[in-house]
């Protein structure tokens, strides 16, 4: 149970923290990470994030005891709820690390790169990558699985075509998250509709009003970048193909493994089971298709645990085929643990409740209410570090406010999705941002500007609310006449 669900009154010397007290850990966290980024660059967010969150949690605990005399049991309740929400992400991270390593050394990803160079047009690559990820995510309902499989392969093709990793990752994430958002199979879509009491298919149809324009804007940007940008030269492409074929055994039979993975996803086998089966198939393919790289079972286990760096003779390919295995995601695991502590502490101390109460105080009108919902969603994403918590808390905070003003419940469910599930991947210490930056090997702040769909979605929500507000004002004026 959340502290904000307890509706605690002032009693026995306890009181909820005031806004100026509740904002201190938030300011501390932002300043800590900002200083790290300014000193060491955008890649520092992953390494500094865990220390920033742990230190901010310590500040919150100190203030809650010194100023509010908070009983420790409430902190424990917040930490427990935060852990229950985030520990599944740790399991998924382990499986994703093993899938990434096994698919690379088995030749699956190199095969994607090989056929991608032969079949795809460089100028249309970003648009194609985004649309492919849209289709896969719509049918799978999972942006994480799409990015960890198809996305990793497309990133390699994009790098060979001469695109900066940020552009390719932005196209992959934009497509994957749009497909996830409008898929009836998506857990976040189901959660948002259920939390707001909106039938699922009505919720999905209403999402299209903001989702489709945001996607079209993203595709236009990717198309413009592809047509104006430079692509890899024919000689370089031939050299890369030669290096691939000299290092890996390239065969279309390897593509049956991604197809079988897709079948598992469509059959709703579950994320962990699907990724475990994908890892097993990748390990078998390593032993069968790449005996020149894998000597035996010990080599396969070593690849899964610590990764491998096959020498291809091509510097670009060497960077693409290098994998870190489970050891390579250790910083991300530490960051997830830090986010558990920070999110749980903010909930348990009541500071999250204080801040959200201040945001929602005296809301009137469509535009102001939707703007507050969007701002709260972004805030929750940053300071609970989990999209599921953000959706649940956001819907609970605003459900009564929307009902009191006679707004359509679909407006709330759509706005919550536009500002939480879509933007979570843009925050370095959020579970989604951590996962995708680790899977793709691209820092969150590096791909953030190019995830056009993701940051356009909340803007589209605001634009739609502005339109509704103007229409409502015109109706009132006509009535008063």
C-alpha positions as CSV (number, residue, x, y, z in Angstrom):
1,X,0.0,0.0,0.0
2,X,1.3,3.5,-0.8
3,X,1.6,6.1,1.8
4,X,-0.6,8.3,-0.2
5,X,-3.3,5.6,0.0
6,X,-3.1,5.6,3.8
7,X,-4.6,9.2,4.1
8,X,-2.7,9.7,7.4
9,X,-3.7,12.6,9.6
10,X,-1.5,14.6,12.0
11,X,-1.3,12.4,15.0
12,X,1.3,11.1,17.5
13,X,3.7,13.9,16.4
14,X,3.8,12.7,12.7
15,X,3.0,15.1,9.8
16,X,3.5,14.8,6.1
17,X,6.5,16.8,4.9
18,X,6.0,20.3,3.6
19,X,6.7,21.0,-0.1
20,X,10.0,22.8,0.5
21,X,11.2,19.7,2.5
22,X,9.9,17.2,-0.1
23,X,11.7,19.0,-2.9
24,X,15.1,18.8,-1.3
25,X,15.9,15.2,-2.3
26,X,14.6,15.9,-5.8
27,X,16.9,18.9,-6.2
28,X,19.8,16.9,-4.7
29,X,19.3,14.2,-7.3
30,X,19.1,16.5,-10.2
31,X,22.1,18.5,-9.2
32,X,24.2,15.4,-8.6
33,X,23.4,13.9,-12.0
34,X,23.8,17.3,-13.8
35,X,27.2,17.8,-12.3
36,X,28.3,14.3,-13.3
37,X,27.1,14.9,-16.9
38,X,28.8,18.3,-17.1
39,X,32.1,16.9,-15.9
40,X,32.1,13.5,-17.6
41,X,29.6,13.7,-20.5
42,X,26.2,12.1,-21.1
43,X,27.5,8.6,-20.5
44,X,28.1,9.5,-16.9
45,X,24.4,9.3,-16.1
46,X,24.4,5.5,-15.8
47,X,27.4,5.4,-13.5
48,X,26.5,8.3,-11.3
49,X,22.8,7.6,-11.2
50,X,23.0,4.9,-8.5
51,X,25.1,7.1,-6.2
52,X,22.8,10.0,-6.9
53,X,19.7,8.0,-5.9
54,X,21.2,6.4,-2.9
55,X,22.5,9.8,-1.6
56,X,19.1,11.4,-2.3
57,X,17.4,8.6,-0.5
58,X,19.6,9.2,2.5
59,X,18.7,12.9,2.5
60,X,15.0,12.0,2.3
61,X,15.3,9.6,5.2
62,X,17.2,12.2,7.3
63,X,14.7,14.9,6.7
64,X,11.7,12.6,7.3
65,X,13.1,11.6,10.7
66,X,14.4,15.0,11.8
67,X,11.6,17.2,10.5
68,X,8.5,14.9,10.3
69,X,9.3,12.2,12.9
70,X,8.3,9.5,10.4
71,X,7.8,6.0,11.7
72,X,10.2,3.5,10.0
73,X,7.4,1.1,9.1
74,X,6.1,3.5,6.4
75,X,9.5,3.6,4.8
76,X,9.6,-0.2,4.8
77,X,6.2,-0.3,3.1
78,X,7.3,2.0,0.4
79,X,10.5,0.0,-0.2
80,X,8.6,-3.2,-0.4
81,X,6.1,-1.9,-3.0
82,X,8.9,-0.4,-5.1
83,X,10.8,-3.7,-5.0
84,X,7.8,-5.8,-6.0
85,X,7.3,-3.5,-9.0
86,X,10.9,-3.4,-10.2
87,X,12.4,-6.9,-9.5
88,X,10.9,-8.4,-12.6
89,X,12.9,-5.9,-14.7
90,X,16.1,-7.4,-13.2
91,X,15.2,-10.9,-14.4
92,X,14.4,-9.5,-17.8
93,X,17.7,-7.7,-17.9
94,X,19.6,-11.0,-17.2
95,X,17.8,-12.8,-20.0
96,X,18.3,-9.9,-22.5
97,X,22.0,-9.8,-21.8
98,X,22.2,-13.6,-22.6
99,X,20.0,-13.2,-25.7
100,X,22.2,-10.4,-27.0
101,X,25.4,-12.3,-26.5
102,X,24.1,-15.6,-27.9
103,X,22.5,-14.0,-31.0
104,X,25.7,-12.2,-31.8
105,X,28.1,-15.1,-31.5
106,X,25.7,-17.6,-33.1
107,X,25.7,-15.4,-36.3
108,X,22.1,-14.3,-36.1
109,X,22.8,-10.6,-35.8
110,X,25.6,-10.8,-38.4
111,X,23.2,-12.5,-40.7
112,X,20.7,-9.6,-40.3
113,X,23.5,-7.2,-41.0
114,X,24.5,-9.2,-44.1
115,X,21.0,-9.3,-45.7
116,X,20.2,-5.7,-44.5
117,X,23.2,-4.4,-46.5
118,X,22.1,-6.4,-49.6
119,X,18.3,-5.6,-49.4
120,X,17.8,-2.2,-47.7
121,X,18.2,1.2,-49.3
122,X,20.4,3.4,-47.0
123,X,18.3,6.5,-47.6
124,X,15.1,4.8,-46.4
125,X,16.7,2.8,-43.6
126,X,15.6,4.9,-40.6
127,X,11.9,4.9,-41.8
128,X,12.1,1.2,-42.6
129,X,13.6,0.4,-39.1
130,X,10.9,2.4,-37.4
131,X,8.0,0.7,-39.3
132,X,9.4,-2.8,-38.8
133,X,9.6,-2.1,-35.0
134,X,6.0,-0.8,-35.1
135,X,4.7,-4.0,-36.7
136,X,6.6,-6.3,-34.4
137,X,5.6,-4.4,-31.2
138,X,1.9,-4.2,-32.3
139,X,1.8,-8.0,-32.7
140,X,4.0,-8.7,-29.6
141,X,2.8,-6.0,-27.3
142,X,6.3,-5.6,-25.9
143,X,8.7,-2.8,-26.8
144,X,11.4,-4.4,-24.7
145,X,11.4,-7.7,-26.6
146,X,11.3,-5.9,-29.9
147,X,14.3,-3.7,-29.1
148,X,16.3,-6.6,-27.6
149,X,15.9,-8.7,-30.7
150,X,15.0,-6.9,-33.9
151,X,16.3,-3.6,-32.6
152,X,19.8,-4.9,-31.9
153,X,20.1,-6.3,-35.4
154,X,18.8,-3.1,-37.0
155,X,21.3,-1.0,-34.9
156,X,24.1,-3.0,-36.5
157,X,22.8,-2.4,-40.0
158,X,22.3,1.3,-39.3
159,X,25.9,1.7,-38.1
160,X,27.2,0.0,-41.2
161,X,25.1,2.3,-43.3
162,X,26.8,5.3,-41.7
163,X,24.1,6.5,-39.4
164,X,25.1,7.7,-35.9
165,X,24.0,5.3,-33.2
166,X,21.7,8.0,-31.7
167,X,19.7,8.3,-34.9
168,X,19.3,4.5,-35.4
169,X,18.4,4.0,-31.7
170,X,15.9,6.8,-31.9
171,X,14.1,5.2,-34.9
172,X,14.0,1.8,-33.3
173,X,12.7,3.1,-30.0
174,X,10.1,5.4,-31.7
175,X,8.7,2.5,-33.7
176,X,8.8,0.0,-30.8
177,X,7.1,2.3,-28.3
178,X,4.3,3.4,-30.8
179,X,3.6,-0.3,-31.5
180,X,3.6,-1.1,-27.8
181,X,1.3,1.9,-27.0
182,X,-1.4,1.0,-29.5
183,X,-1.2,-2.8,-29.1
184,X,-4.1,-4.4,-27.1
185,X,-1.5,-7.0,-26.0
186,X,0.6,-4.4,-24.2
187,X,0.7,-4.6,-20.4
188,X,1.1,-0.8,-20.0
189,X,-1.9,-0.2,-22.4
190,X,-4.0,-2.7,-20.4
191,X,-2.9,-1.2,-17.1
192,X,-3.7,2.4,-18.1
193,X,-7.2,1.5,-19.5
194,X,-8.0,-0.6,-16.4
195,X,-6.7,1.9,-13.9
196,X,-9.0,4.6,-15.4
197,X,-12.0,2.3,-16.0
198,X,-11.9,2.6,-19.8
199,X,-12.7,-0.4,-22.1
200,X,-9.4,-1.5,-23.7
201,X,-10.4,-1.1,-27.4
202,X,-11.9,2.4,-26.7
203,X,-8.7,3.4,-25.0
204,X,-6.6,2.1,-28.0
205,X,-8.8,4.0,-30.5
206,X,-8.5,7.2,-28.5
207,X,-4.7,6.8,-28.4
208,X,-4.6,7.2,-32.2
209,X,-5.6,10.9,-32.0
210,X,-2.2,11.8,-30.5
211,X,-0.1,8.7,-31.4
212,X,-0.5,8.7,-35.2
213,X,0.4,12.4,-35.6
214,X,3.4,11.9,-33.4
215,X,4.5,8.9,-35.4
216,X,4.0,10.6,-38.7
217,X,6.2,13.5,-37.5
218,X,8.9,11.1,-36.4
219,X,8.8,9.3,-39.8
220,X,9.0,12.6,-41.6
221,X,12.1,13.5,-39.6
222,X,13.7,10.1,-40.2
223,X,12.9,10.3,-43.9
224,X,14.5,13.8,-44.2
225,X,17.6,12.6,-42.3
226,X,17.9,9.6,-44.6
227,X,17.5,11.6,-47.8
228,X,19.9,14.4,-46.8
229,X,22.5,12.3,-44.8
230,X,25.4,10.3,-46.2
231,X,25.4,6.6,-46.4
232,X,28.2,4.0,-46.5
233,X,30.2,3.8,-49.7
234,X,29.9,0.7,-51.9
235,X,33.5,-0.1,-51.4
236,X,33.1,0.0,-47.6
237,X,29.9,-2.1,-47.8
238,X,31.7,-4.7,-49.8
239,X,34.6,-4.7,-47.3
240,X,32.1,-5.2,-44.4
241,X,30.4,-8.1,-46.2
242,X,33.7,-9.7,-46.9
243,X,34.7,-9.4,-43.2
244,X,31.4,-10.8,-42.1
245,X,31.6,-13.9,-44.3
246,X,35.2,-14.5,-43.3
247,X,34.4,-14.5,-39.6
248,X,30.9,-15.9,-39.4
249,X,29.1,-18.7,-41.2
250,X,26.2,-16.7,-42.8
251,X,23.1,-18.7,-43.7
252,X,19.4,-17.8,-43.9
253,X,18.6,-20.8,-41.7
254,X,19.8,-18.7,-38.7
255,X,16.8,-16.4,-39.3
256,X,14.5,-19.3,-38.2
257,X,15.5,-18.5,-34.6
258,X,14.0,-14.9,-34.7
259,X,10.9,-16.4,-36.4
260,X,10.5,-19.0,-33.7
261,X,11.0,-16.2,-31.1
262,X,8.2,-14.3,-32.8
263,X,5.9,-17.3,-32.7
264,X,6.6,-17.7,-28.9
265,X,5.8,-14.0,-28.4
266,X,2.5,-14.2,-30.4
267,X,1.5,-17.3,-28.4
268,X,1.8,-15.2,-25.2
269,X,4.4,-17.6,-23.7
270,X,5.6,-14.9,-21.3
271,X,8.6,-12.6,-21.6
272,X,11.0,-14.6,-19.4
273,X,10.1,-17.9,-21.1
274,X,10.4,-16.4,-24.5
275,X,13.8,-14.9,-23.8
276,X,15.0,-18.1,-22.1
277,X,14.1,-20.1,-25.2
278,X,15.7,-17.6,-27.5
279,X,18.9,-17.8,-25.4
280,X,18.8,-21.6,-25.6
281,X,18.3,-21.6,-29.4
282,X,21.1,-19.0,-29.7
283,X,23.5,-21.3,-27.7
284,X,22.6,-24.3,-30.0
285,X,23.2,-22.1,-33.0
286,X,26.6,-21.1,-31.6
287,X,27.7,-24.7,-31.4
288,X,26.3,-25.8,-34.7
289,X,26.8,-22.8,-37.0
290,X,30.0,-21.2,-35.6
291,X,32.3,-24.0,-34.6
292,X,35.3,-21.9,-35.6
293,X,34.4,-19.5,-32.8
294,X,33.0,-21.8,-30.1
295,X,35.1,-24.7,-28.9
296,X,32.7,-26.3,-26.5
297,X,30.2,-25.9,-23.6
298,X,32.7,-23.9,-21.6
299,X,33.0,-21.3,-24.3
300,X,29.2,-21.0,-24.6
301,X,28.9,-20.4,-20.8
302,X,31.7,-17.8,-20.9
303,X,30.0,-15.9,-23.7
304,X,26.8,-15.7,-21.7
305,X,28.6,-14.6,-18.6
306,X,31.3,-12.2,-19.8
307,X,30.7,-11.9,-23.5
308,X,33.2,-12.1,-26.3
309,X,35.1,-9.9,-28.8
310,X,35.6,-11.8,-32.1
311,X,38.2,-10.3,-34.4
312,X,36.8,-9.6,-37.8
313,X,39.6,-7.5,-39.3
314,X,37.2,-4.6,-39.6
315,X,37.3,-1.9,-36.9
316,X,33.6,-1.0,-37.3
317,X,32.5,-4.7,-37.2
318,X,34.7,-5.4,-34.2
319,X,32.8,-2.7,-32.2
320,X,29.5,-4.1,-33.4
321,X,30.2,-7.8,-32.6
322,X,31.7,-7.1,-29.1
323,X,29.3,-8.3,-26.4
324,X,29.5,-8.0,-22.6
325,X,27.1,-10.8,-21.5
326,X,25.7,-10.7,-17.9
327,X,28.9,-9.0,-16.6
328,X,28.3,-6.1,-19.1
329,X,25.0,-5.1,-17.4
330,X,26.3,-4.9,-13.9
331,X,26.1,-1.1,-13.8
332,X,22.5,-1.3,-14.9
333,X,21.6,-3.8,-12.2
334,X,23.1,-1.5,-9.6
335,X,21.1,1.4,-11.0
336,X,17.9,-0.6,-10.8
337,X,18.6,-1.4,-7.1
338,X,19.3,2.3,-6.5
339,X,16.0,3.2,-8.2
340,X,14.2,0.7,-5.9
341,X,15.6,2.5,-2.8
342,X,14.9,6.0,-4.1
343,X,11.3,5.4,-5.4
344,X,10.4,3.4,-2.3
345,X,11.8,6.1,0.0
346,X,9.9,8.9,-1.7
347,X,6.7,6.9,-1.5
348,X,7.3,5.7,2.1
349,X,8.2,9.2,3.5
350,X,5.2,10.8,1.9
351,X,7.3,13.2,-0.1
352,X,5.9,12.0,-3.4
353,X,2.3,12.6,-2.0
354,X,3.2,16.1,-1.0
355,X,4.7,17.0,-4.4
356,X,1.8,15.6,-6.4
357,X,-0.7,17.3,-4.1
358,X,1.0,20.6,-4.8
359,X,0.8,20.0,-8.5
360,X,-2.9,19.1,-8.6
361,X,-4.1,21.8,-6.2
362,X,-7.0,24.0,-7.6
363,X,-7.0,22.5,-11.2
364,X,-9.7,23.9,-13.5
365,X,-10.2,23.6,-17.2
366,X,-9.1,21.0,-19.8
367,X,-5.8,22.5,-20.8
368,X,-4.6,23.2,-17.3
369,X,-5.7,19.8,-16.0
370,X,-4.1,17.9,-18.9
371,X,-0.9,19.9,-18.6
372,X,-0.8,19.0,-14.9
373,X,-1.3,15.3,-15.8
374,X,1.5,15.4,-18.3
375,X,3.8,17.2,-15.8
376,X,2.9,14.7,-13.1
377,X,3.6,11.8,-15.4
378,X,7.0,13.1,-16.3
379,X,7.8,13.7,-12.6
380,X,6.6,10.3,-11.5
381,X,8.7,8.7,-14.3
382,X,11.8,10.5,-13.0
383,X,11.3,9.9,-9.3
384,X,9.7,6.5,-9.1
385,X,12.0,5.2,-11.9
386,X,9.3,2.8,-13.1
387,X,6.5,3.3,-15.7
388,X,4.1,0.9,-14.0
389,X,4.2,2.8,-10.7
390,X,3.8,6.1,-12.6
391,X,0.7,4.8,-14.5
392,X,-1.0,3.5,-11.3
393,X,-0.2,6.6,-9.2
394,X,-1.1,9.0,-12.0
395,X,-4.4,7.5,-12.7
396,X,-5.3,7.4,-9.0
397,X,-4.3,11.0,-8.4
398,X,-6.4,12.4,-11.3
399,X,-9.3,10.1,-11.6
400,X,-11.4,12.1,-9.2
401,X,-10.3,15.4,-10.6
402,X,-11.4,14.4,-14.2
403,X,-14.7,13.0,-12.9
404,X,-15.4,16.1,-10.9
405,X,-15.0,18.3,-14.1
406,X,-17.0,15.8,-16.2
407,X,-14.1,15.0,-18.5
408,X,-14.0,11.8,-20.6
409,X,-12.1,9.1,-18.7
410,X,-10.4,8.3,-22.0
411,X,-8.8,11.7,-21.9
412,X,-7.1,10.7,-18.6
413,X,-6.0,7.2,-19.7
414,X,-4.5,8.6,-23.0
415,X,-2.7,11.5,-21.3
416,X,-1.3,9.2,-18.7
417,X,0.1,6.9,-21.4
418,X,1.4,9.8,-23.4
419,X,3.4,11.1,-20.4
420,X,4.5,7.9,-18.7
421,X,4.9,4.7,-20.7
422,X,6.2,6.6,-23.8
423,X,8.6,8.9,-22.0
424,X,10.0,6.4,-19.5
425,X,12.7,5.4,-22.0
426,X,14.0,9.0,-22.1
427,X,15.1,9.1,-18.4
428,X,18.5,7.6,-17.8
429,X,17.7,6.2,-14.3
430,X,14.2,4.9,-15.2
431,X,14.0,1.1,-15.6
432,X,13.1,1.6,-19.3
433,X,15.9,4.1,-20.0
434,X,18.4,1.9,-18.2
435,X,17.4,-1.2,-20.1
436,X,17.3,0.2,-23.6
437,X,20.6,2.1,-23.2
438,X,22.2,-1.2,-22.0
439,X,20.6,-3.3,-24.7
440,X,21.5,-1.0,-27.6
441,X,24.8,0.2,-26.2
442,X,23.7,3.8,-26.7
443,X,23.6,6.3,-23.8
444,X,20.0,7.5,-23.0
445,X,21.0,11.2,-23.4
446,X,22.6,10.3,-26.8
447,X,19.4,8.8,-28.3
448,X,17.0,11.1,-26.5
449,X,16.9,13.9,-29.2
450,X,16.2,11.4,-31.9
451,X,13.3,9.6,-30.2
452,X,10.9,11.9,-32.0
453,X,7.8,10.0,-31.3
454,X,8.5,9.7,-27.6
455,X,8.9,13.4,-26.9
456,X,6.2,14.4,-29.4
457,X,3.5,12.3,-27.7
458,X,3.1,14.5,-24.6
459,X,3.3,17.6,-26.8
460,X,0.4,16.2,-28.9
461,X,-1.6,15.6,-25.7
462,X,-1.1,19.3,-24.8
463,X,-2.1,20.4,-28.3
464,X,-5.2,18.3,-28.2
465,X,-6.1,19.7,-24.8
466,X,-5.6,23.2,-26.1
467,X,-8.0,22.5,-29.0
468,X,-10.6,21.0,-26.6
469,X,-10.2,24.0,-24.3
470,X,-10.8,26.5,-27.1
471,X,-13.9,24.5,-28.3
472,X,-15.3,24.5,-24.8
473,X,-14.8,28.3,-24.5
474,X,-16.6,28.9,-27.8
475,X,-19.5,26.7,-26.6
476,X,-19.8,28.6,-23.4
477,X,-19.8,32.0,-25.3
478,X,-22.5,30.8,-27.6
479,X,-24.6,29.6,-24.6
480,X,-24.2,32.9,-22.8
481,X,-25.4,34.8,-25.8
